[in-house]
Amino acid sequence: MTRDLISKTTRNEFRELLAGYTLREIEMTFDAGGFISPTNYPPVGGQRRSLVEGYYANIDFTSASHDKGLLAVYEEIIENLTQAAERRPEHNHPATINALLRRMERDGFRCQDGHFVSETLNLAIVHAPSLVQLTEESIQEHVYKARHKIANGDPAGAIANAYTLVEEFLKQFLRKTGTASNESEGDIRALYKAVTAPLHLDPKGESLENYLKEILEGLQRQIGGLFELANKASNRHARRYNPAPHHAKLATNAALTLCEFLLDSHKYQQKRQEGRAS
């Protein structure tokens, strides 16, 4: 029988916290993990608890890809509690945080730079499907989520969504092309550098025209800029400043442009290979 990667006891601890959130906060928190809001869910003791139960009911707790998304949800909760502790030190938030971290440690997860990491999960994820797929529809779906957050006053969350889209998209390309990589790598600069060879996007390539080299060098700088912005002004880590909505729009549009270009480049390379084989 397949074992749950995150135990039921741990999930219940986080479930109780989530049930105390507002409906909008619950949706935003699960959205951080890439989960779509459930349309139908049975009433269980009020709207908020029912919504949480609806999300939980659609999660496969034996799936590495679902558990990866759930970890992002739990990271969001820890981050929210940490910020609340800074604002209201008289409350008992630190004790709650420590209790949750101990529970996660019992399940084999340690918190590192705001993220839960586990060797067991890393091994399971290698052959697991990603929450982001190599399709135009998947790009648009995640861009929609980011723009929805901007419209609802959450630019930091939108930047985190844009970053996650690019990170998962790059990892999908590495898997698709059979390029060796570290599945736990979260630095999109390193991930993008790894995909430039199989997709022939290295700006130093001798066969490229100078104007194309300049554009590709611009994409590298764009990746670096998104990395810095996400680290300093998103929900991925403790924010150094609160971003303006137009900064979130810039990050979202940059992620959209980059992913669409990568997808088109991948399709182009596939056709070239098919042409050589025929």
VEXDREN-2710 file (C-alpha; in Angstrom, 1 decimal):
% VEXDREN-2710
k/r/px/py/pz
1/MET/0.0/0.0/0.0
2/THR/1.3/3.5/-0.9
3/ARG/2.2/5.6/2.1
4/ASP/1.0/9.2/2.4
5/LEU/4.1/11.5/2.2
6/ILE/2.5/14.0/4.6
7/SER/0.8/12.2/7.5
8/LYS/-2.9/12.6/8.3
9/THR/-2.1/14.0/11.7
10/THR/0.0/16.8/10.2
11/ARG/-2.6/17.5/7.6
12/ASN/-5.2/17.9/10.3
13/GLU/-3.0/20.4/12.2
14/PHE/-2.9/22.6/9.2
15/ARG/-6.6/22.0/8.4
16/GLU/-7.6/23.4/11.7
17/LEU/-5.6/26.6/11.0
18/LEU/-7.0/26.9/7.5
19/ALA/-10.6/26.6/8.8
20/GLY/-10.0/29.8/10.8
21/TYR/-9.1/31.8/7.6
22/THR/-11.6/33.9/5.6
23/LEU/-12.9/32.3/2.4
24/ARG/-10.7/34.6/0.3
25/GLU/-7.6/33.7/2.4
26/ILE/-8.3/30.0/2.0
27/GLU/-8.5/30.3/-1.7
28/MET/-5.4/32.4/-1.9
29/THR/-3.5/30.0/0.3
30/PHE/-4.4/26.9/-1.8
31/ASP/-3.8/28.9/-5.0
32/ALA/-0.1/29.2/-3.8
33/GLY/0.1/25.4/-4.3
34/GLY/-1.5/25.5/-7.8
35/PHE/-4.8/24.0/-6.6
36/ILE/-8.0/25.0/-8.3
37/SER/-11.0/26.1/-6.2
38/PRO/-13.5/23.2/-5.8
39/THR/-16.9/23.9/-7.4
40/ASN/-18.9/21.4/-5.4
41/TYR/-18.1/20.3/-1.9
42/PRO/-20.4/19.0/0.9
43/PRO/-21.3/21.3/3.8
44/VAL/-19.2/20.5/6.9
45/GLY/-19.8/22.9/9.8
46/GLY/-19.8/26.2/7.9
47/GLN/-18.5/27.7/4.7
48/ARG/-14.9/28.1/5.6
49/ARG/-14.5/24.5/6.9
50/SER/-16.5/23.2/4.0
51/LEU/-14.2/25.0/1.5
52/VAL/-11.1/23.6/3.2
53/GLU/-12.6/20.1/3.1
54/GLY/-13.4/20.6/-0.6
55/TYR/-9.8/21.3/-1.4
56/TYR/-8.6/18.4/0.7
57/ALA/-11.0/16.1/-1.0
58/ASN/-9.4/16.8/-4.4
59/ILE/-5.8/16.1/-3.2
60/ASP/-4.2/12.7/-3.7
61/PHE/-1.9/12.6/-0.6
62/THR/0.1/9.7/-2.1
63/SER/1.0/11.8/-5.2
64/ALA/4.4/13.5/-5.1
65/SER/3.2/16.3/-7.4
66/HIS/0.1/17.0/-5.2
67/ASP/2.2/16.8/-2.1
68/LYS/4.6/19.3/-3.6
69/GLY/1.7/21.7/-4.1
70/LEU/0.5/21.0/-0.6
71/LEU/3.9/21.9/0.8
72/ALA/3.6/25.3/-0.9
73/VAL/0.3/25.7/0.9
74/TYR/1.9/24.9/4.2
75/GLU/4.8/27.2/3.5
76/GLU/2.3/30.0/2.9
77/ILE/0.7/29.3/6.3
78/ILE/4.1/29.3/8.1
79/GLU/5.0/32.6/6.3
80/ASN/1.6/34.1/7.3
81/LEU/2.1/33.1/11.0
82/THR/5.7/34.4/11.0
83/GLN/4.5/37.8/9.7
84/ALA/1.7/37.8/12.2
85/ALA/4.2/37.1/15.0
86/GLU/6.2/40.2/13.9
87/ARG/3.1/42.4/13.9
88/ARG/1.6/41.0/17.2
89/PRO/4.4/39.6/19.4
90/GLU/2.0/39.3/22.3
91/HIS/0.1/36.5/20.6
92/ASN/1.2/32.8/20.7
93/HIS/2.2/32.5/17.0
94/PRO/5.8/31.3/17.7
95/ALA/4.5/28.3/19.7
96/THR/2.1/27.4/16.9
97/ILE/4.9/27.7/14.3
98/ASN/7.2/25.5/16.3
99/ALA/4.5/22.9/16.8
100/LEU/3.9/22.7/13.1
101/LEU/7.6/22.5/12.2
102/ARG/8.0/19.7/14.7
103/ARG/5.1/17.9/13.2
104/MET/6.6/18.3/9.7
105/GLU/10.0/17.1/10.9
106/ARG/8.3/13.9/12.2
107/ASP/7.1/13.3/8.6
108/GLY/10.7/13.8/7.3
109/PHE/10.5/17.5/6.1
110/ARG/12.8/20.2/7.3
111/CYS/12.2/23.9/6.7
112/GLN/15.1/25.5/4.7
113/ASP/14.9/29.2/3.6
114/GLY/11.2/29.2/4.0
115/HIS/10.7/25.9/2.0
116/PHE/10.0/22.4/3.2
117/VAL/12.5/19.9/1.8
118/SER/12.7/16.2/2.0
119/GLU/15.0/13.6/0.2
120/THR/12.0/11.2/0.1
121/LEU/9.9/13.7/-1.7
122/ASN/12.7/14.6/-4.1
123/LEU/13.0/11.0/-5.2
124/ALA/9.3/10.6/-5.6
125/ILE/9.0/13.8/-7.7
126/VAL/11.5/12.7/-10.3
127/HIS/8.8/10.6/-12.1
128/ALA/5.7/12.6/-11.0
129/PRO/3.7/14.9/-13.3
130/SER/4.1/18.6/-12.7
131/LEU/1.3/21.0/-11.7
132/VAL/2.4/22.9/-14.8
133/GLN/2.3/21.2/-18.2
134/LEU/4.0/22.0/-21.5
135/THR/0.9/23.5/-23.2
136/GLU/-0.4/26.9/-24.1
137/GLU/-3.5/26.1/-22.0
138/SER/-1.4/25.5/-18.9
139/ILE/0.5/28.8/-19.4
140/GLN/-2.7/30.8/-19.7
141/GLU/-4.3/29.0/-16.7
142/HIS/-1.4/30.1/-14.4
143/VAL/-1.1/33.5/-15.9
144/TYR/-4.9/33.9/-15.2
145/LYS/-4.3/33.0/-11.6
146/ALA/-1.5/35.6/-11.3
147/ARG/-3.7/38.3/-12.9
148/HIS/-6.6/37.4/-10.6
149/LYS/-4.3/38.0/-7.6
150/ILE/-3.3/41.4/-8.9
151/ALA/-6.9/42.4/-9.4
152/ASN/-7.7/41.3/-5.9
153/GLY/-4.9/43.3/-4.2
154/ASP/-2.3/40.6/-3.9
155/PRO/0.7/41.6/-6.1
156/ALA/3.2/39.6/-3.9
157/GLY/1.1/36.4/-4.5
158/ALA/1.0/37.2/-8.2
159/ILE/4.8/37.4/-8.4
160/ALA/5.1/34.1/-6.6
161/ASN/2.7/32.6/-9.2
162/ALA/4.7/34.0/-12.1
163/TYR/7.9/32.6/-10.6
164/THR/6.4/29.1/-10.0
165/LEU/5.1/29.0/-13.5
166/VAL/8.6/29.7/-14.9
167/GLU/10.3/27.3/-12.5
168/GLU/7.9/24.4/-13.2
169/PHE/8.0/25.1/-16.9
170/LEU/11.8/24.9/-17.0
171/LYS/11.8/21.7/-15.1
172/GLN/9.3/20.2/-17.5
173/PHE/11.6/21.0/-20.4
174/LEU/14.5/19.4/-18.6
175/ARG/12.5/16.2/-18.1
176/LYS/11.2/16.3/-21.6
177/THR/14.6/16.7/-23.2
178/GLY/16.2/14.2/-20.8
179/THR/18.6/16.8/-19.5
180/ALA/20.3/15.9/-16.2
181/SER/19.2/18.3/-13.4
182/ASN/18.5/18.6/-9.7
183/GLU/14.8/18.1/-9.1
184/SER/15.0/20.2/-5.9
185/GLU/16.6/23.1/-7.7
186/GLY/14.5/26.3/-7.2
187/ASP/16.8/28.8/-8.8
188/ILE/15.3/29.7/-12.2
189/ARG/18.7/31.1/-13.3
190/ALA/20.3/27.7/-13.0
191/LEU/17.3/26.0/-14.6
192/TYR/17.3/28.3/-17.5
193/LYS/21.0/27.9/-18.1
194/ALA/20.4/24.1/-18.2
195/VAL/17.7/24.3/-20.9
196/THR/19.7/26.6/-23.3
197/ALA/21.7/23.7/-24.7
198/PRO/18.8/21.3/-25.7
199/LEU/16.7/24.2/-27.0
200/HIS/19.7/25.9/-28.7
201/LEU/19.1/29.2/-26.9
202/ASP/22.7/29.9/-25.8
203/PRO/23.4/33.5/-26.8
204/LYS/27.0/32.5/-27.4
205/GLY/26.0/30.1/-30.2
206/GLU/28.0/30.6/-33.3
207/SER/25.2/30.0/-35.7
208/LEU/23.0/32.8/-34.3
209/GLU/22.6/36.2/-35.8
210/ASN/23.8/39.1/-33.6
211/TYR/20.3/40.5/-33.1
212/LEU/19.1/37.1/-31.8
213/LYS/22.0/36.9/-29.5
214/GLU/21.0/40.3/-28.0
215/ILE/17.5/39.1/-27.4
216/LEU/18.6/35.9/-25.8
217/GLU/21.0/37.8/-23.5
218/GLY/18.0/39.9/-22.6
219/LEU/16.0/36.8/-21.7
220/GLN/18.8/35.7/-19.4
221/ARG/18.7/39.1/-17.6
222/GLN/14.9/38.9/-17.5
223/ILE/15.3/35.5/-15.7
224/GLY/17.7/37.1/-13.2
225/GLY/15.4/40.0/-12.6
226/LEU/12.4/37.8/-11.9
227/PHE/14.5/35.7/-9.5
228/GLU/15.5/38.8/-7.5
229/LEU/12.0/40.3/-7.5
230/ALA/10.5/37.0/-6.3
231/ASN/13.0/36.7/-3.5
232/LYS/12.5/40.3/-2.3
233/ALA/8.9/41.0/-3.0
234/SER/6.8/37.8/-3.2
235/ASN/5.2/35.3/-0.9
236/ARG/8.0/32.8/-1.6
237/HIS/10.1/34.3/1.2
238/ALA/9.9/37.0/3.9
239/ARG/9.3/40.1/1.8
240/ARG/11.8/43.0/2.0
241/TYR/9.1/45.3/0.5
242/ASN/5.6/45.2/-0.7
243/PRO/5.5/45.3/-4.5
244/ALA/3.3/47.7/-6.5
245/PRO/0.6/46.1/-8.8
246/HIS/2.5/47.2/-11.9
247/HIS/5.6/45.3/-10.7
248/ALA/3.4/42.2/-10.4
249/LYS/2.1/42.8/-13.9
250/LEU/5.6/43.1/-15.2
251/ALA/6.6/39.8/-13.6
252/THR/3.5/38.1/-14.9
253/ASN/3.9/39.4/-18.5
254/ALA/7.6/38.5/-18.4
255/ALA/6.7/34.9/-17.3
256/LEU/4.1/34.7/-20.1
257/THR/6.5/35.9/-22.8
258/LEU/9.3/33.6/-21.6
259/CYS/7.1/30.4/-21.4
260/GLU/5.4/31.0/-24.7
261/PHE/8.8/31.5/-26.4
262/LEU/10.2/28.3/-24.7
263/LEU/7.2/26.3/-25.8
264/ASP/7.5/27.6/-29.4
265/SER/11.3/26.9/-29.4
266/HIS/10.6/23.3/-28.1
267/LYS/8.1/22.7/-30.9
268/TYR/10.5/24.1/-33.5
269/GLN/13.3/21.8/-32.4
270/GLN/11.0/18.8/-32.4
271/LYS/9.9/19.5/-36.0
272/ARG/13.6/19.9/-37.0
273/GLN/14.4/16.5/-35.5
274/GLU/11.4/14.9/-37.2
275/GLY/12.5/16.4/-40.5
276/ARG/16.0/14.9/-40.1
277/ALA/14.6/11.5/-39.2
278/SER/12.3/11.4/-42.3
END
